[in-house]
C-alpha cells in the first residue's frame, strides 16, 4: 500500500513562549481547535524558567503531526519568532503570543479571504481581555477614510504570505522593543492586495508580565529603541523596487514617532528622552523635511478619527519644526 502524500501546510502558526505556564494551555488549545485544516504550530520556548517547556513537551507528544516545539536559550521574543520563521513551511504565517488565544474560525476566515482575494496579507479586528478572559475593549484596526488606510502595527492580528519574508528577507529586529512596527511597514510596502475583515477573533490578554505591559516598568536604554530599524524600514519603503506612496509613508512615520515619543517614552529617564528627541529630529529632518505640509497631518482631514489621533501628529510636527520636541516631551511627562 502506497503512503498517502501529506497535504501541504496552509498556515504556520508561530508562538513565542516565555514563562507562560499560566496561559499556554489555553493558547495552544485555541489553535488546535481551529476549523482550518492543515496547519502547523511552531512553538519556541525562549529559555523559560517556569514549566512552559514541560507543557510544550506534553503537547508535542500528544499532537506530533501538528505541534513542533523549539527550545533555545533566552534571546527575546523577536529571536524566537525569527527562529520559527526559518523553519515554517506553510503557505501563510500567523503569529499568536503565548498569553493570548484565538477563536475557532480565526485562521479560516483570514485564509479564505486571502485565497479568494489573492491577497498577500489579511488583517482583522482584535479584542483586549483581562487575565481571566473578560472583555475590556474591542479594537477596530486599519481605519480608512478619504482614500487612505491607516495601518495597525500589531503582528498578531494578521495572516501573511510566507514568501514575503523570504523574498524580501524581512525579519524581526532582535534586542529592541516595538519590533512589530518596522517589520509591518516593510510588509505594507511589498504585500499585494492587502485585505481587512471586520470579524476579530484574536484575544489580546492584558498580562502584567508581558513584554508590552512591562515596558513602562523597566529602565529603557536607547539601544532598546527601534530607531535603527525604522531608518532601515524608511529606506526599504522608498526603494524603487517597492516604493510606498511618499505622502502616506511620511504620515505613517509621523504617527509612529508621535507614539514612540509620547507613549513609549513617557516616564523614561531624562537622558533617554533627550536621546529619543535627537534621534527623531534627525530622522525627520533627513527623510521628511517638509512633513508639516503633509495633507494627512491637518487636523480636519479625517472626520471620524478620535480627536487625540488627529491632534497628536499635528502637535508633533509643529514642535518638530521649531526644534521643540524636548520641551513637548517634558510637558507630556
C-alpha positions as semicolon CSV with decimal commas, in nm:
position;residue;x (nm);y (nm);z (nm)
1;X;0,000;0,000;0,000
2;X;0,140;0,333;-0,104
3;X;0,190;0,604;0,155
4;X;-0,055;0,891;0,117
5;X;0,110;1,219;0,035
6;X;0,069;1,471;0,315
7;X;-0,137;1,776;0,226
8;X;0,066;2,097;0,211
9;X;0,062;2,317;0,518
10;X;-0,172;2,612;0,473
11;X;-0,071;2,815;0,777
12;X;0,230;2,803;1,009
13;X;0,127;2,944;1,346
14;X;0,426;3,084;1,534
15;X;0,404;3,102;1,914
16;X;0,696;3,258;2,109
17;X;0,689;3,128;2,467
18;X;0,849;3,272;2,777
19;X;0,731;3,194;3,132
20;X;0,375;3,143;3,008
21;X;0,270;2,838;3,210
22;X;-0,049;3,011;3,333
23;X;-0,181;3,076;2,981
24;X;-0,001;2,837;2,746
25;X;-0,257;2,554;2,750
26;X;-0,539;2,794;2,666
27;X;-0,333;2,938;2,381
28;X;-0,236;2,603;2,229
29;X;-0,585;2,456;2,270
30;X;-0,736;2,752;2,086
31;X;-0,502;2,691;1,790
32;X;-0,562;2,316;1,789
33;X;-0,938;2,379;1,774
34;X;-0,918;2,581;1,451
35;X;-1,168;2,493;1,179
36;X;-0,898;2,543;0,914
37;X;-0,724;2,216;0,838
38;X;-0,361;2,151;0,751
39;X;-0,191;2,388;0,990
40;X;0,128;2,355;1,191
41;X;0,219;2,511;1,524
42;X;0,578;2,620;1,579
43;X;0,615;2,697;1,949
44;X;0,951;2,839;2,057
45;X;1,044;2,821;2,424
46;X;1,275;3,116;2,484
47;X;1,456;2,978;2,789
48;X;1,154;2,982;3,020
49;X;1,220;2,944;3,392
50;X;0,877;2,804;3,476
51;X;0,701;2,488;3,347
52;X;0,640;2,616;2,994
53;X;0,892;2,377;2,836
54;X;0,731;2,083;3,018
55;X;0,389;2,182;2,883
56;X;0,529;2,208;2,530
57;X;0,683;1,860;2,553
58;X;0,346;1,724;2,666
59;X;0,159;1,886;2,374
60;X;0,424;1,785;2,121
61;X;0,392;1,425;2,239
62;X;0,010;1,434;2,215
63;X;-0,002;1,616;1,880
64;X;0,319;1,514;1,698
65;X;0,183;1,588;1,350
66;X;0,079;1,943;1,437
67;X;0,294;2,085;1,715
68;X;0,668;2,127;1,676
69;X;0,846;2,268;1,978
70;X;1,177;2,452;1,955
71;X;1,394;2,519;2,259
72;X;1,651;2,796;2,279
73;X;1,837;2,994;2,540
74;X;1,674;3,323;2,632
75;X;1,723;3,560;2,339
76;X;1,396;3,752;2,334
77;X;1,064;3,737;2,153
78;X;1,200;3,856;1,817
79;X;1,468;3,587;1,810
80;X;1,205;3,325;1,893
81;X;0,982;3,440;1,607
82;X;1,275;3,454;1,364
83;X;1,382;3,102;1,465
84;X;1,035;2,973;1,383
85;X;1,012;3,170;1,058
86;X;1,324;2,991;0,936
87;X;1,152;2,655;0,996
88;X;0,800;2,742;0,877
89;X;0,661;2,552;0,577
90;X;0,311;2,699;0,548
91;X;0,177;2,899;0,256
92;X;0,092;3,167;0,512
93;X;0,222;3,262;0,856
94;X;0,030;3,376;1,164
95;X;0,166;3,490;1,499
96;X;-0,004;3,418;1,831
97;X;0,153;3,525;2,160
98;X;0,155;3,258;2,429
99;X;-0,060;3,457;2,673
100;X;-0,328;3,524;2,406
101;X;-0,581;3,299;2,235
102;X;-0,791;3,289;1,919
103;X;-1,147;3,198;1,820
104;X;-1,203;2,873;1,630
105;X;-1,261;3,043;1,293
106;X;-0,976;3,295;1,325
107;X;-0,745;3,131;1,071
108;X;-1,015;3,006;0,833
109;X;-1,178;3,345;0,783
110;X;-0,849;3,512;0,701
111;X;-0,718;3,222;0,490
112;X;-1,037;3,205;0,284
113;X;-1,021;3,581;0,229
114;X;-0,655;3,560;0,123
115;X;-0,730;3,286;-0,132
116;X;-1,048;3,445;-0,268
117;X;-0,895;3,793;-0,300
118;X;-0,544;3,678;-0,398
119;X;-0,414;3,876;-0,101
120;X;-0,066;3,863;0,049
121;X;-0,183;3,994;0,387
122;X;-0,518;3,986;0,566
123;X;-0,591;4,159;0,897
124;X;-0,877;4,153;1,144
125;X;-1,000;4,344;1,447
126;X;-0,894;4,222;1,790
127;X;-1,029;4,219;2,144
128;X;-0,841;4,309;2,460
129;X;-0,935;4,091;2,757
130;X;-0,843;4,065;3,125
131;X;-0,624;3,788;3,264
132;X;-0,949;3,599;3,328
133;X;-1,074;3,648;2,969
134;X;-1,331;3,921;3,036
135;X;-1,365;4,172;2,753
136;X;-1,204;4,511;2,815
137;X;-1,231;4,667;2,470
138;X;-1,281;4,574;2,106
139;X;-1,040;4,742;1,864
140;X;-1,122;4,823;1,503
141;X;-0,800;4,828;1,306
142;X;-0,688;4,983;0,979
143;X;-0,905;5,293;0,985
144;X;-0,996;5,405;0,631
145;X;-1,114;5,746;0,514
146;X;-1,058;5,978;0,217
147;X;-0,856;5,724;0,021
148;X;-0,607;5,628;0,291
149;X;-0,590;5,327;0,522
150;X;-0,402;5,384;0,847
151;X;-0,218;5,058;0,935
152;X;-0,212;4,896;1,274
153;X;0,124;4,769;1,398
154;X;0,025;4,452;1,583
155;X;0,167;4,147;1,406
156;X;-0,069;3,901;1,577
157;X;-0,396;4,007;1,412
158;X;-0,296;3,911;1,060
159;X;-0,214;3,638;0,812
160;X;0,092;3,697;0,591
161;X;0,210;3,508;0,285
162;X;0,533;3,338;0,396
163;X;0,705;3,407;0,066
164;X;0,722;3,779;0,154
165;X;0,951;3,711;0,449
166;X;1,186;3,501;0,237
167;X;1,182;3,703;-0,087
168;X;1,247;4,036;0,083
169;X;1,449;3,899;0,376
170;X;1,211;4,054;0,629
171;X;1,271;3,959;0,991
172;X;1,204;4,098;1,338
173;X;1,480;4,319;1,476
174;X;1,625;4,142;1,779
175;X;1,706;4,320;2,103
176;X;1,460;4,608;2,068
177;X;1,104;4,686;2,175
178;X;0,821;4,783;1,936
179;X;0,979;4,544;1,687
180;X;0,645;4,490;1,510
181;X;0,641;4,845;1,373
182;X;0,931;4,844;1,122
183;X;0,852;4,489;1,014
184;X;0,490;4,575;0,935
185;X;0,596;4,889;0,749
186;X;0,806;4,670;0,521
187;X;0,521;4,424;0,471
188;X;0,289;4,713;0,385
189;X;0,533;4,810;0,108
190;X;0,553;4,467;-0,059
191;X;0,221;4,292;0,013
192;X;-0,021;4,278;-0,279
193;X;-0,392;4,345;-0,236
194;X;-0,398;4,387;0,143
195;X;-0,738;4,300;0,290
196;X;-0,912;4,367;0,619
197;X;-1,206;4,179;0,769
198;X;-1,429;4,301;1,047
199;X;-1,451;3,983;1,250
200;X;-1,196;3,996;1,529
201;X;-1,128;3,661;1,691
202;X;-0,787;3,747;1,831
203;X;-0,798;3,786;2,209
204;X;-0,513;4,000;2,339
205;X;-0,467;3,936;2,709
206;X;-0,377;4,222;2,943
207;X;-0,099;4,026;3,110
208;X;0,101;4,245;3,353
209;X;0,409;4,029;3,293
210;X;0,408;4,058;2,912
211;X;0,672;4,248;2,715
212;X;0,427;4,525;2,627
213;X;0,296;4,565;2,981
214;X;0,640;4,583;3,138
215;X;0,786;4,849;2,907
216;X;0,700;5,126;3,147
217;X;0,820;4,929;3,445
218;X;1,172;4,897;3,305
219;X;1,456;5,141;3,274
220;X;1,469;5,171;2,899
221;X;1,800;5,227;2,727
222;X;1,846;5,392;2,388
223;X;1,979;5,067;2,242
224;X;1,639;4,905;2,312
225;X;1,451;5,153;2,095
226;X;1,389;5,069;1,727
227;X;1,531;5,381;1,560
228;X;1,795;5,192;1,362
229;X;1,538;4,953;1,223
230;X;1,299;5,241;1,148
231;X;1,571;5,407;0,939
232;X;1,614;5,079;0,755
233;X;1,237;5,048;0,705
234;X;1,217;5,400;0,560
235;X;1,496;5,314;0,314
236;X;1,317;4,989;0,229
237;X;0,984;5,165;0,170
238;X;1,141;5,423;-0,062
239;X;1,331;5,169;-0,273
240;X;1,230;5,179;-0,639
241;X;1,153;4,805;-0,635
242;X;0,867;4,850;-0,390
243;X;0,803;5,219;-0,329
244;X;0,531;5,321;-0,087
245;X;0,334;5,637;-0,161
246;X;0,567;5,908;-0,018
247;X;0,294;6,117;0,146
248;X;0,142;5,812;0,310
249;X;0,481;5,689;0,432
250;X;0,559;6,035;0,570
251;X;0,224;6,042;0,752
252;X;0,270;5,691;0,892
253;X;0,617;5,778;1,022
254;X;0,482;6,095;1,187
255;X;0,223;5,886;1,370
256;X;0,484;5,628;1,471
257;X;0,725;5,890;1,603
258;X;0,443;6,060;1,795
259;X;0,360;5,731;1,964
260;X;0,723;5,644;2,040
261;X;0,797;5,982;2,197
262;X;0,481;6,041;2,394
263;X;0,365;5,690;2,478
264;X;0,665;5,457;2,486
265;X;0,892;5,741;2,601
266;X;0,664;5,861;2,879
267;X;0,826;5,817;3,219
268;X;1,171;5,741;3,076
269;X;1,484;5,890;3,230
270;X;1,572;6,239;3,103
271;X;1,884;6,126;2,915
272;X;1,684;5,859;2,729
273;X;1,404;6,102;2,648
274;X;1,655;6,358;2,522
275;X;1,823;6,089;2,312
276;X;1,487;5,992;2,161
277;X;1,418;6,356;2,070
278;X;1,757;6,386;1,898
279;X;1,705;6,066;1,700
280;X;1,356;6,164;1,592
281;X;1,461;6,518;1,494
282;X;1,749;6,382;1,285
283;X;1,542;6,115;1,110
284;X;1,260;6,355;1,026
285;X;1,490;6,635;0,905
286;X;1,686;6,394;0,684
287;X;1,395;6,192;0,547
288;X;1,086;6,414;0,572
289;X;1,200;6,778;0,599
290;X;0,863;6,918;0,485
291;X;0,634;6,685;0,679
292;X;0,446;6,987;0,819
293;X;0,297;7,030;0,470
294;X;0,157;6,675;0,461
295;X;-0,221;6,698;0,397
296;X;-0,295;6,396;0,617
297;X;-0,147;6,578;0,918
298;X;-0,410;6,851;0,905
299;X;-0,650;6,820;1,198
300;X;-0,955;6,847;0,971
301;X;-0,854;6,583;0,714
302;X;-1,006;6,286;0,899
303;X;-1,359;6,327;1,030
304;X;-1,415;6,003;1,221
305;X;-1,068;5,954;1,370
306;X;-1,054;6,005;1,751
307;X;-0,953;6,362;1,835
308;X;-0,635;6,258;2,016
309;X;-0,515;6,083;1,699
310;X;-0,592;6,392;1,491
311;X;-0,415;6,635;1,722
312;X;-0,116;6,422;1,826
313;X;0,071;6,412;1,492
314;X;-0,015;6,780;1,425
315;X;0,136;6,889;1,758
316;X;0,435;6,664;1,687
317;X;0,517;6,827;1,351
318;X;0,465;7,176;1,496
319;X;0,714;7,101;1,774
320;X;0,949;6,935;1,527
321;X;0,953;7,241;1,304
322;X;1,068;7,474;1,586
323;X;1,303;7,218;1,746
324;X;1,070;7,195;2,044
325;X;1,046;6,818;2,088
326;X;1,238;6,817;2,419
327;X;1,005;7,078;2,568
328;X;0,697;6,896;2,444
329;X;0,825;6,561;2,575
330;X;0,886;6,725;2,914
331;X;0,530;6,863;2,923
332;X;0,380;6,524;2,830
333;X;0,572;6,352;3,113
